[in-house]
Structure formats: structure tokens, C-alpha cells
Amino acid sequence: MGTELSQLDVVLISQLCDQVIEMYEYRSQLSEYLKNRMNALAPNLTVLLGELIGARLVARAGSLVNLAKYPASTVQVLGAEKALFRAIKTKRDTPKYGIIYHAQLIAQAGTKLKGKMARKLATKISLSTRVDALSDESVGNSVGLEARAYLERQLKHEEQPSNKRVGQKNIKKDANYKFKSEVMEYDQSADTTIKTAKRKKFDDEEDTPAKKVKTEPTGSSKKKVKQEASDEEEEEAQPVKKEKTEDKKKKKVVVKQESSEDSD
């Protein structure tokens, strides 16, 4: 370092520069080849995602037909299988996107909208791949163009701040509406005092006295009757008990007097 370059060093540096230029040209050739092949095989997918990310999805699925068989939920997490199974095993949040994270539509979205845009983009990808794999070549890339335009509109709509309040109803006021000061009166002519047949029958039923219905005592009522009878028997037996106790007291008094006389 800091010394003069020898002739050998200059030759080696020039060879290295030639190799870098050749690799750059080879890369441009590969990108051009990939672009042409993707436009020929999957034009709708290429318009929607680009040739590089579309080719990665096809390579991960194995073929365009296999990718067309996948549902949108699988396309969304394609490329993040390890993170998905790890999240399921540890019972944590599953990943929201895989290879499609590098798509332009998701990169333009904010952090809060990336998951929503990934779901919408995955649905359009599954639709576009099915059109590319199963339809004729006459369709072209019209489905992909419509899907991309729709997603761009949705992204702009989601990013715009909403001025409407939640639950507010859009009520259109009619300019030609005028307040009517009419007062509705009660129509007395519609009243009738004539008794109909049903009304007469109902009045007759009210006048007739109601028949008494005999009711058999249930289990609880039988218990109440027995308790009342036992209470009455106890009340009758109370004066008899009082008389017996008084007789006993008199006998005790007489016995005491006799014993006192004997002692004297």
C-alpha cells in the first residue's frame, strides 16, 4: 500500500475489472431472459409482482401449476414456513407475509397496513396464477393490470385519513321539505256504543257468579292441617297439666305441716 504498482499488478487489476464487467453483462442478460420468460409464461403474475418475485414464487412452489393450486393463505406465507411452524409450536402470532414482502405494493404501504395489503395481494396473486396456468394466451395480462390498479386504489384509500366519525350516518337533508302545522283531530264518528254478539256474551259471563271448585288438599296443605290439630291438642292439655302441678304443691305443703307437728 502506498507504493508504485508494478506491471504485474496492473495486469491483475485489469483482469479483475474485465471479470466484473463480464458478470454485470451476464446479470443483465439473465434479467432480460427472465423477464421474457415470465412475460411469456405468467404475464398477469409478472405485471402484479414483477418478474423477480414472481420467479421466486414459482421456484418455491415447484411449477406454475402447483402455485395455481395453492390457496391465497398459503401464497401469503410462502417462503416463511419455518417461522410459521415455529409460531404454531410456541403458540405465538403467525407471520403475515413471506416472499411477497418484497413486492412494491407492500413496500409502499405503511407498517400498520402491510398485513392487510399482504392478504389482498395474496388473493390477487392466486387469481392471476390460475388465469396464467389454465387459461388461453389470448387473455394476456388484463387480469393482472386490473388487479394492480385495484390494489393501488385500495392502498390510497386506506392511507387517507377518514374525516367521518364512527357510526355517523349520512343523512341527506331535503331542501324542499317544509314543516306542516296541521293538527290531527280525533274522529268521534268512528266510535260505536252498540254491543256486538261477542261483547254481550262477555258481559253475561261477567254477571254470572263464578262456581266454586273443590280442591283436594295437597301434601303441604295436609301438613298444615296436622300442625293445627296438634297445636289445639296441646292447648287443651295445658290446663290439665296446671291442675296436676297445683295438687302436687298442696300435698307437699300438707306433708311439711304434719312433719312439723310430729317434731313438736
C-alpha positions in Angstrom: 0.0 0.0 0.0 1.3 3.4 -0.9 3.9 2.0 -3.3 4.1 2.2 -7.0 2.2 -0.5 -8.9 4.3 -3.0 -10.8 3.4 -4.2 -14.3 2.1 -7.5 -12.9 -0.3 -5.7 -10.5 -1.7 -3.6 -13.3 -2.4 -6.7 -15.4 -4.1 -8.4 -12.5 -6.3 -5.4 -11.7 -7.3 -5.0 -15.4 -8.3 -8.7 -15.5 -10.4 -8.3 -12.3 -12.1 -5.3 -13.9 -12.8 -7.3 -17.0 -14.4 -10.1 -14.9 -16.6 -7.6 -13.1 -17.8 -6.1 -16.4 -18.5 -9.6 -17.8 -20.5 -10.5 -14.6 -22.5 -7.3 -14.9 -23.3 -8.0 -18.6 -24.2 -11.6 -17.7 -26.5 -10.4 -15.0 -28.3 -8.1 -17.4 -28.6 -10.9 -19.9 -30.1 -13.2 -17.2 -32.6 -10.5 -16.1 -33.6 -9.9 -19.7 -34.1 -13.6 -20.2 -36.1 -14.0 -17.0 -38.3 -11.0 -18.0 -39.0 -12.5 -21.4 -39.8 -16.0 -20.0 -42.0 -14.6 -17.2 -43.9 -12.4 -19.7 -44.5 -15.5 -21.9 -45.4 -18.0 -19.1 -47.1 -15.8 -16.4 -47.9 -12.3 -17.8 -50.5 -11.5 -15.1 -48.2 -12.5 -12.3 -45.4 -10.5 -13.8 -47.5 -7.4 -14.0 -48.7 -7.8 -10.5 -45.4 -8.6 -8.7 -42.6 -8.2 -11.2 -40.5 -10.9 -12.8 -38.0 -11.5 -10.0 -40.5 -12.0 -7.1 -42.9 -14.0 -9.4 -40.0 -16.3 -10.4 -39.2 -16.8 -6.7 -42.7 -17.8 -6.0 -42.8 -20.2 -9.0 -39.4 -21.7 -7.9 -40.6 -22.2 -4.3 -43.9 -23.9 -5.4 -42.1 -26.1 -8.0 -44.1 -25.0 -11.0 -46.7 -22.5 -12.2 -49.5 -25.2 -11.9 -48.5 -26.0 -8.3 -48.6 -22.4 -7.5 -52.0 -22.1 -9.1 -53.3 -24.9 -6.8 -52.3 -23.1 -3.6 -54.9 -21.0 -1.8 -54.3 -17.4 -1.0 -53.4 -18.1 2.6 -50.6 -20.4 1.5 -49.3 -17.9 -1.1 -49.2 -15.2 1.6 -46.8 -17.1 3.9 -44.9 -18.9 1.1 -41.2 -18.6 2.0 -41.8 -18.2 5.7 -42.6 -21.9 6.6 -40.0 -22.1 9.4 -41.4 -19.0 11.1 -44.9 -20.3 10.6 -44.3 -23.7 12.2 -42.3 -22.2 15.0 -45.1 -19.8 15.8 -47.7 -22.7 15.8 -45.4 -24.8 18.0 -44.8 -22.0 20.5 -48.4 -20.6 20.3 -47.4 -17.2 19.1 -48.5 -14.9 16.3 -48.0 -16.4 12.9 -46.1 -14.4 10.2 -48.2 -12.2 7.9 -46.0 -12.5 4.7 -43.3 -14.4 3.1 -41.7 -13.8 -0.3 -44.4 -11.3 -1.2 -43.0 -8.9 1.5 -40.5 -7.6 -1.1 -43.3 -6.6 -3.6 -43.7 -3.0 -4.5 -47.3 -2.7 -3.3 -46.4 -3.9 0.2 -43.2 -1.8 0.4 -45.3 1.3 -0.4 -47.8 0.6 2.4 -47.3 1.7 6.0 -46.3 -0.5 8.8 -49.9 -0.9 10.0 -51.2 -1.6 6.5 -48.6 -4.2 5.5 -50.6 -7.2 6.8 -53.8 -6.0 5.2 -52.1 -5.4 1.8 -50.4 -8.8 2.0 -53.8 -10.5 2.3 -55.3 -8.6 -0.6 -52.2 -9.1 -2.7 -52.2 -12.9 -2.0 -55.8 -13.2 -3.2 -54.9 -11.4 -6.5 -51.8 -13.5 -6.9 -53.7 -16.7 -6.6 -56.3 -15.5 -9.1 -53.6 -14.3 -11.6 -51.6 -17.5 -11.4 -54.8 -19.6 -12.1 -55.5 -17.4 -15.1 -51.9 -17.8 -16.4 -51.8 -21.6 -15.8 -55.2 -22.6 -17.0 -56.5 -20.0 -19.5 -55.6 -19.3 -23.1 -52.9 -17.0 -24.3 -55.5 -14.7 -25.7 -56.3 -13.3 -22.3 -53.0 -11.6 -21.9 -52.2 -9.5 -18.8 -55.5 -7.8 -18.5 -56.4 -9.6 -15.2 -53.0 -8.5 -13.7 -53.4 -4.9 -14.7 -56.9 -4.7 -13.3 -55.8 -6.3 -10.0 -52.8 -3.9 -9.7 -55.0 -0.9 -10.3 -57.5 -2.1 -7.8 -54.8 -2.7 -5.1 -53.3 0.8 -5.7 -56.7 2.4 -5.3 -57.2 0.4 -2.1 -53.8 1.5 -0.8 -54.6 5.2 -1.4 -58.0 4.8 0.2 -56.5 3.2 3.3 -53.8 5.8 3.7 -56.2 8.7 3.5 -57.3 10.0 7.0 -61.0 9.4 7.4 -62.9 12.5 8.5 -66.1 10.7 9.2 -66.9 9.7 12.7 -67.6 6.1 13.6 -71.3 5.3 13.5 -72.2 8.6 11.9 -75.0 8.3 9.3 -75.0 10.3 6.1 -78.4 11.9 6.2 -79.3 14.0 3.2 -81.4 17.0 4.1 -84.2 17.8 1.7 -84.1 21.5 0.8 -87.8 21.4 -0.4 -89.1 20.0 2.9 -91.4 22.3 4.8 -92.9 21.9 8.2 -96.6 21.1 8.2 -98.6 22.7 11.1 -101.7 20.5 10.6 -103.2 19.1 13.8 -104.9 15.8 13.5 -108.3 15.7 15.4 -109.9 12.7 17.0 -112.7 11.2 14.8 -115.6 10.6 17.2 -117.9 9.3 14.4 -115.8 6.1 14.3 -116.8 5.3 17.9 -119.7 2.8 18.4 -121.8 2.1 21.5 -123.7 -0.9 20.1 -122.8 -4.1 21.8 -121.8 -6.9 19.4 -122.6 -10.6 20.0 -119.1 -11.3 21.4 -119.3 -8.3 23.7 -122.8 -9.4 25.0 -121.5 -12.9 25.7 -118.5 -11.5 27.6 -120.8 -9.2 29.7 -123.1 -12.1 30.5 -120.2 -14.2 31.7 -119.1 -11.4 34.0 -122.5 -11.1 35.6 -122.9 -14.8 36.4 -121.2 -15.8 39.7 -118.2 -18.0 39.4 -118.6 -21.6 40.5 -116.6 -22.8 43.5 -114.2 -25.5 42.6 -113.4 -28.2 45.1 -109.7 -28.6 45.6 -108.2 -31.6 47.2 -105.5 -30.9 49.8 -102.0 -31.3 48.6 -99.1 -32.6 50.6 -98.1 -29.2 52.0 -101.8 -28.4 53.0 -102.1 -31.8 54.8 -99.0 -31.0 56.9 -100.5 -27.6 57.8 -103.8 -29.3 58.9 -101.9 -31.8 61.1 -99.9 -29.0 62.7 -103.0 -27.0 63.5 -104.6 -30.1 65.1 -101.6 -30.8 67.2 -101.5 -27.2 68.4 -105.1 -27.4 69.5 -104.5 -30.6 71.5 -101.6 -29.0 73.2 -103.7 -26.0 74.2 -106.4 -28.3 75.7 -103.8 -30.3 77.6 -102.2 -27.3 79.2 -105.0 -26.6 81.9 -104.9 -30.3 82.9 -101.2 -30.1 83.5 -101.6 -26.9 85.6 -104.2 -28.7 87.9 -101.8 -31.6 88.4 -99.0 -29.3 89.4 -101.2 -27.5 91.9 -102.3 -30.8 93.5 -98.7 -31.8 93.9 -97.8 -28.5 95.6 -100.7 -28.8 98.1 -99.7 -32.4 99.0 -96.1 -31.2 99.7 -97.4 -28.4 102.0 -99.6 -30.9 103.9 -96.7 -33.3 104.3 -94.5 -30.5 105.7 -97.1 -29.4 108.2 -97.5 -33.0 109.5 -93.8 -33.4 109.9 -93.5 -30.2 111.9 -96.3 -31.3 114.3 -94.6 -34.6 114.9 -91.4 -32.9 115.8 -93.2 -30.7 118.3 
